[in-house]
Amino acid sequence: MALRLLKVPSLATAVLASSGFYLYNRRLDFNDLSLIRFGRAAATTAVISYDYLTAFKHVEYGTEEYRALKSKLSELFVLFEETPQGAASLAQVHKAVLHDGRTVAVKVQHPKVQRQSSKDILVMEVLLRGVHWLFPDFAFMWLVEEAKKNMPLELNFLNEGHNSEIVSKKLAHFTFLKVPMIHWDLSTKRVLTMEFAEGGQVNDREYMKTHGINVNEISENLGKMYSEMIFIHGFVHCDPHPGNVLVRKCQKSKKTEIILLDHGLYQVLQPDFRINYCQLWQALIHQDMSGVEHYSRKLGAGDLYPLFACVLTARSWAAINSGISSVPVTLSEDVEIRTNAAVYLPQINDLLNKVPRQMLLLLKTNDLLRGIETTLQTRASSSSFINMSRCCIRALARHKRSKIQSSRRRLQITLTESFNLWRLSMYELFLWLKGSLLGQGVSTLLAFLH
């Protein structure tokens, strides 16, 4: 440890000296992404304040070229609001109106992002190599690998448009889901024009209360949507932070809708990985500890399978052994998890290096969804586990049928699937009756009679 600490001053001096020399030789410009997006290759939460109208073409504000650009915009749009609706690290979204009267959202990429992203990844790689030099036990190079793979996909808005159409088709049977339509004739790699959709953020309880939106319904539908993405289709939207998931009451149908935005980052799960992941969650839900160990090992966790189960569920090992679908989350359990996360950081790092790369974005997705459920106070609800089980049953049955030629055996699998789904529905009905006024009244009467 002493030798490692001796390395710190030399590394810090090098970083400070190089950054000081860099800033000394440059004009300080707070619109420069190299300043405000330092080390941002994997995250997408920083906010950039910039006049994104100039992102269509990098021109100086107020010049003839700028005015000519505005006149070209008028050929495309009746109205184009220069003040953005929202700002993020890759782009900003402007509200506009087409000549046919339709309102659209125009997502425009910052002109420096393409060039800057490779610098970000390089800086990230240098810093992580420095951390690894200081502390060889910590190897975070997988962050760089994932950033190199995912950043070009996120920067290509045409890829985002195609992803949105794919998920819209796969989940078309969910009437509560709204995926904005893409206007391909007004879209490029750096500009994405789509149907404009308004709503409140999925974690805004006050908005839901004001607009008469049922929090439990939103949480349940969100669980249905993501369970189907993960277990059935293996095509997963990996950035469900509240800014990308909106809710609203549809003015025509008066039904609650979930609006899914920002389709730049998806994870495509390999079939074997997806099936093992299904089996693992089934084991976790049904308190099958031998199954938890078996499928955790198949997913690369090795002897760290207890830690893997805890990381995946954000539950303590005691809660997992007792059954995560029946034991509620407590404050003391959350404190225990946060404490252990710091204590077992080397083991967590080892685990992240062992599991397949596909698991990393899934873990991020799980954490974001769990954060939403925590805010809505619906975390670890029985409905979420029922929806997961239902999707796992369907996915496993479909996988078994794909491996078998016998019509008789395929029929048996289908009948077993139908029976298991029916049994799950009966259990769901039982829980609903138990929680209803009728169920509470019967329970009170029985308690009185005894």
C-alpha positions in Angstrom: 0.0 0.0 0.0 2.9 2.4 0.8 4.3 1.9 -2.6 1.0 2.6 -4.2 0.5 5.8 -2.2 4.0 7.0 -3.3 2.7 6.8 -6.8 -0.1 9.2 -6.1 1.9 12.5 -6.0 3.6 11.8 -9.2 0.4 10.9 -11.0 -1.5 13.9 -9.5 1.4 16.2 -10.5 1.3 14.9 -14.0 -2.4 15.3 -14.4 -2.5 18.8 -12.9 0.5 20.0 -14.9 -0.8 18.7 -18.2 -4.3 20.1 -17.5 -2.8 23.5 -16.4 -0.7 23.7 -19.5 -3.7 22.7 -21.6 -5.9 25.5 -20.2 -3.1 28.1 -20.3 -2.7 27.6 -24.0 -6.4 27.8 -24.8 -9.1 30.5 -24.6 -11.4 29.5 -21.8 -14.8 28.6 -23.5 -17.5 27.1 -21.3 -19.3 25.8 -24.4 -16.2 23.6 -25.0 -17.2 20.0 -24.4 -13.6 19.2 -23.3 -14.2 21.2 -20.2 -17.8 20.2 -19.3 -17.8 16.6 -20.6 -14.5 15.5 -19.0 -14.7 11.7 -18.6 -18.3 11.6 -19.8 -18.0 8.7 -22.2 -20.3 6.3 -20.3 -22.8 8.6 -18.6 -25.4 10.8 -20.2 -26.5 13.1 -17.4 -24.5 16.3 -17.9 -26.4 19.4 -19.2 -24.9 21.7 -21.9 -26.2 25.2 -22.3 -25.8 26.1 -26.0 -27.8 27.6 -28.8 -28.5 24.4 -30.7 -30.0 26.2 -33.6 -26.4 26.7 -34.8 -25.9 22.9 -34.6 -27.5 22.5 -38.0 -24.5 24.3 -39.4 -21.6 25.7 -37.3 -22.1 29.4 -37.9 -21.6 32.5 -35.9 -24.8 34.0 -34.4 -26.2 37.1 -36.2 -24.1 36.7 -39.4 -25.6 36.6 -42.9 -24.9 32.9 -42.9 -26.9 32.5 -39.7 -29.8 34.4 -41.2 -29.7 32.4 -44.3 -29.8 29.2 -42.2 -32.9 30.5 -40.4 -34.6 31.2 -43.7 -33.9 27.6 -44.7 -35.5 26.4 -41.5 -38.6 28.3 -42.4 -38.8 26.2 -45.6 -39.1 23.1 -43.4 -41.0 24.4 -40.4 -43.7 27.0 -39.8 -42.3 27.4 -36.3 -39.0 26.4 -34.8 -38.5 27.3 -31.1 -34.9 28.3 -30.5 -35.2 27.7 -26.8 -34.8 24.0 -26.3 -37.4 21.8 -24.6 -34.6 19.8 -23.0 -30.8 19.7 -22.8 -28.5 16.7 -22.5 -24.9 15.9 -23.1 -25.3 14.7 -26.7 -28.1 16.8 -28.0 -31.0 19.2 -27.3 -34.6 18.9 -28.4 -36.5 21.8 -30.0 -40.2 22.0 -30.6 -41.2 22.8 -34.1 -44.3 22.8 -36.3 -44.5 21.4 -39.9 -46.3 23.1 -42.7 -49.1 20.5 -42.5 -49.7 21.6 -38.9 -48.1 18.6 -37.1 -46.0 19.4 -34.1 -42.6 17.7 -34.0 -39.6 17.4 -31.7 -36.3 18.0 -33.4 -33.3 16.4 -31.7 -30.1 18.1 -32.8 -26.6 16.8 -31.9 -24.0 19.2 -30.6 -21.5 20.0 -33.5 -18.5 19.1 -31.3 -19.8 15.7 -30.0 -18.5 13.5 -32.8 -15.0 14.9 -32.6 -15.0 15.1 -28.8 -16.2 11.6 -28.0 -13.0 9.9 -29.1 -11.1 12.4 -26.9 -13.4 11.6 -24.0 -12.8 7.8 -24.3 -9.0 8.4 -24.6 -9.0 10.5 -21.4 -11.2 7.9 -19.7 -8.7 5.1 -20.7 -5.7 7.1 -19.5 -7.4 7.8 -16.1 -8.4 4.2 -15.6 -5.0 2.9 -16.5 -3.7 5.4 -13.9 -6.1 3.9 -11.3 -5.0 0.4 -12.3 -1.4 1.4 -11.9 -2.0 2.7 -8.4 -4.3 -0.1 -7.3 -3.7 -3.3 -9.4 -6.6 -5.1 -7.7 -9.1 -2.7 -9.5 -9.5 -3.3 -13.2 -12.1 -1.1 -14.8 -11.0 -1.4 -18.4 -14.3 -2.9 -19.3 -15.8 0.6 -18.9 -13.6 1.7 -21.8 -14.5 -1.3 -23.9 -18.2 -0.6 -23.4 -17.8 3.1 -24.2 -15.9 2.3 -27.4 -18.7 -0.1 -28.5 -21.7 2.0 -27.4 -20.7 5.6 -28.1 -20.8 5.3 -32.0 -24.2 3.8 -31.8 -25.5 6.6 -29.6 -24.0 9.2 -31.9 -25.9 7.9 -34.9 -29.4 9.2 -34.7 -30.5 7.0 -37.6 -29.7 4.0 -35.4 -31.8 5.5 -32.7 -34.7 6.0 -35.1 -34.5 2.3 -36.3 -34.4 1.1 -32.6 -37.6 3.1 -31.8 -39.4 1.5 -34.7 -38.2 -2.0 -33.7 -39.4 -1.7 -30.1 -42.6 -0.1 -31.2 -43.4 -3.2 -33.4 -42.3 -5.7 -30.8 -44.5 -4.1 -28.1 -47.4 -3.0 -30.3 -49.8 -5.1 -28.2 -49.2 -2.8 -25.2 -51.9 -0.1 -25.7 -50.4 1.9 -22.8 -47.1 2.4 -24.6 -46.4 5.4 -26.9 -43.2 5.5 -29.0 -43.0 8.8 -31.0 -43.1 8.2 -34.8 -39.9 9.2 -36.7 -40.0 11.6 -39.7 -37.3 10.0 -41.8 -37.4 12.7 -44.5 -36.3 15.3 -41.9 -33.7 13.1 -40.1 -30.0 12.5 -40.5 -27.2 11.0 -38.4 -27.1 14.2 -36.4 -30.7 15.4 -36.6 -33.7 13.3 -35.6 -37.2 14.6 -36.2 -40.0 12.8 -34.4 -43.6 13.2 -33.3 -43.8 15.6 -30.3 -45.1 14.0 -27.1 -45.7 15.8 -23.8 -46.0 14.3 -20.3 -44.6 14.3 -16.8 -41.5 12.4 -15.7 -42.2 8.9 -14.5 -40.9 9.7 -11.0 -43.0 12.8 -10.6 -45.6 11.8 -8.1 -47.1 15.3 -7.9 -47.7 15.4 -11.6 -49.5 12.0 -11.4 -51.6 13.1 -8.5 -52.6 16.4 -10.3 -53.5 14.5 -13.5 -55.3 11.6 -11.8 -52.7 9.0 -12.8 -52.5 5.8 -10.8 -48.9 5.3 -9.5 -49.3 1.5 -9.1 -50.7 1.2 -12.6 -47.7 3.1 -14.0 -45.2 0.9 -12.0 -47.0 -2.3 -13.1 -47.0 -1.3 -16.8 -43.4 -0.3 -16.7 -42.6 -3.7 -15.3 -44.6 -5.5 -18.0 -42.9 -3.5 -20.7 -39.3 -4.2 -19.5 -40.0 -7.8 -18.6 -41.2 -8.4 -22.1 -38.2 -6.6 -23.6 -35.7 -8.6 -21.5 -37.1 -12.1 -21.2 -39.2 -12.4 -24.4 -37.5 -10.3 -27.1 -34.0 -9.9 -25.7 -34.0 -6.3 -27.1 -33.7 -3.9 -24.1 -33.9 -0.1 -23.8 -31.0 0.6 -21.6 -31.5 4.2 -20.5 -34.8 4.4 -18.6 -33.9 7.4 -16.5 -36.9 9.6 -15.7 -36.2 12.1 -18.5 -36.6 9.3 -21.0 -39.8 7.8 -19.6 -42.9 10.1 -19.5 -46.4 9.5 -18.4 -49.7 11.2 -19.4 -53.4 10.9 -19.6 -54.5 10.5 -23.3 -57.0 13.3 -24.1 -59.0 11.0 -26.5 -59.1 7.7 -24.6 -58.6 9.1 -21.1 -56.2 6.1 -20.5 -52.8 6.4 -19.0 -49.9 6.2 -21.4 -46.1 5.6 -20.9 -44.0 7.5 -23.5 -40.6 5.9 -24.1 -37.9 8.3 -25.5 -34.2 8.2 -26.4 -33.7 4.9 -28.2 -30.0 5.3 -28.8 -28.8 2.6 -26.5 -30.2 -0.9 -26.7 -28.8 -4.2 -25.6 -29.4 -7.3 -27.8 -29.3 -10.4 -25.5 -27.9 -13.6 -26.9 -30.4 -16.5 -26.7 -28.4 -18.6 -24.3 -27.7 -15.7 -22.0 -31.4 -14.6 -22.1 -32.6 -18.1 -21.2 -30.1 -18.5 -18.3 -31.2 -15.1 -17.1 -34.8 -16.2 -17.2 -34.0 -19.3 -15.2 -32.0 -17.3 -12.6 -34.9 -14.9 -12.0 -37.4 -17.8 -11.7 -35.1 -19.3 -9.1 -34.8 -16.0 -7.2 -38.6 -15.4 -7.2 -39.4 -19.0 -6.2 -36.7 -19.2 -3.5 -34.8 -22.0 -5.3 -31.3 -21.5 -3.8 -29.7 -24.4 -5.7 -31.1 -22.8 -8.9 -29.8 -19.4 -7.9 -26.3 -20.9 -7.5 -26.5 -23.0 -10.7 -27.7 -20.2 -13.1 -25.5 -17.6 -11.5 -22.5 -19.8 -12.2 -23.7 -20.3 -15.8 -23.8 -16.5 -16.1 -20.2 -16.2 -15.1 -20.4 -15.3 -11.4 -18.5 -18.4 -10.2 -18.1 -18.6 -6.4 -19.3 -15.0 -6.1 -22.9 -16.1 -6.9 -24.3 -14.8 -3.5 -22.8 -11.4 -4.2 -24.2 -11.6 -7.8 -27.7 -12.3 -6.6 -27.5 -9.4 -4.2 -26.2 -7.0 -6.9 -28.9 -8.1 -9.3 -31.8 -7.8 -6.9 -30.4 -5.0 -4.6 -31.5 -7.2 -1.7 -29.6 -8.7 1.1 -28.6 -12.4 1.1 -30.9 -13.0 4.1 -33.8 -11.5 2.1 -33.0 -13.6 -0.9 -32.9 -16.8 1.2 -36.3 -15.8 2.7 -37.8 -15.0 -0.7 -37.6 -11.6 -2.4 -41.2 -11.9 -3.6 -42.6 -12.2 0.0 -40.2 -10.2 2.1 -40.7 -6.4 1.9 -37.7 -4.0 1.6 -36.8 -2.3 4.9 -34.7 0.7 5.7 -32.3 -1.4 7.7 -31.8 -3.7 4.7 -31.0 -0.7 2.5 -28.5 0.6 5.0 -26.9 -2.9 5.2 -26.6 -3.0 1.4 -25.0 0.4 1.2 -22.5 -0.6 3.9 -21.6 -3.9 2.3 -21.2 -2.2 -1.1 -18.3 -0.2 0.2 -16.8 -3.2 2.1 -17.0 -5.6 -0.9 -15.9 -3.2 -3.6 -13.0 -5.4 -4.7 -15.2 -8.4 -5.0 -17.8 -6.4 -6.9 -15.2 -5.3 -9.3 -14.0 -8.9 -9.7 -17.6 -9.9 -10.4 -18.1 -7.2 -13.0 -15.0 -8.4 -14.8 -16.3 -12.0 -14.8 -19.9 -11.7 -16.0 -20.7 -11.3 -19.7 -20.6 -7.7 -21.1 -24.3 -7.9 -21.8 -24.9 -8.1 -18.1 -23.4 -4.6 -17.5 -26.1 -2.6 -19.3 -28.8 -4.9 -17.8 -27.5 -4.0 -14.3 -27.6 -0.3 -15.2 -31.2 -0.8 -16.5 -32.2 -2.6 -13.3 -30.8 0.1 -11.1 -32.6 2.9 -13.0 -35.9 1.0 -12.9 -35.4 0.3 -9.2 -34.8 4.0 -8.6 -38.1 4.8 -10.2 -39.9 2.1 -8.2 -38.4 3.5 -5.0 -39.6 7.0 -5.8 -43.1 5.7 -6.6 -43.0 3.6 -3.4 -43.8 0.4 -5.4 -40.4 -1.3 -5.0 -40.6 -5.1 -4.6 -44.3 -5.2 -5.2 -46.0 -8.5 -5.9 -47.2 -7.4 -9.3 -43.7 -6.8 -10.6 -42.6 -10.3 -9.7 -45.8 -11.8 -11.2 -45.2 -10.0 -14.5 -41.6 -11.2 -14.5 -42.7 -14.8 -13.8 -45.3 -14.6 -16.6 -42.7 -13.4 -19.1 -40.1 -16.0 -17.9 -42.7 -18.8 -18.3 -43.5 -17.7 -21.9 -39.9 -17.3 -22.8 -38.8 -20.7 -21.5 -41.8 -22.4 -23.2 -41.0 -20.8 -26.5 -37.3 -21.8 -26.2 -38.3 -25.4 -25.5 -40.6 -25.6 -28.5 -37.9 -24.2 -30.7 -35.7 -27.2 -29.8 -38.3 -29.9 -30.4 -39.6 -31.4 -33.6 -42.3 -33.6 -32.1 -45.8 -32.1 -32.4 -47.0 -34.1 -29.4 -44.2 -32.8 -27.2 -44.7 -29.3 -28.4 -48.4 -29.5 -27.5 -47.4 -30.8 -24.0 -45.1 -27.8 -23.5 -47.9 -25.4 -24.7 -50.4 -27.0 -22.3 -47.9 -26.8 -19.4 -47.2 -23.2 -20.2 -51.0 -22.4 -20.3 -51.5 -24.2 -16.9 -48.6 -22.3 -15.3 -49.9 -19.0 -16.6 -53.4 -19.8 -15.4 -52.1 -20.7 -12.0 -50.2 -17.4 -11.9 -53.3 -15.5 -12.8 -55.2 -17.3 -10.0 -52.5 -16.2 -7.5 -52.8 -12.7 -8.8 -56.5 -12.8 -8.4 -56.1 -14.1 -4.8 -53.8 -11.2 -4.0 -56.2 -8.7 -5.4 -59.1 -10.1 -3.4 -57.0 -10.2 -0.3 -56.1 -6.5 -0.7 -59.7 -5.4 -1.7 -62.3 -4.1 0.8 -64.1 -7.5 0.5 -61.0 -9.4 1.4 -60.2 -7.1 4.3 -63.8 -7.4 5.5 -63.7 -11.2 5.4 -60.3 -11.2 7.3 -61.8 -8.9 10.0 -64.9 -11.2 10.3 -62.7 -14.3 10.6 -60.5 -12.7 13.2 -63.7 -11.6 15.2 -65.1 -15.1 15.1 -61.9 -16.6 16.5 
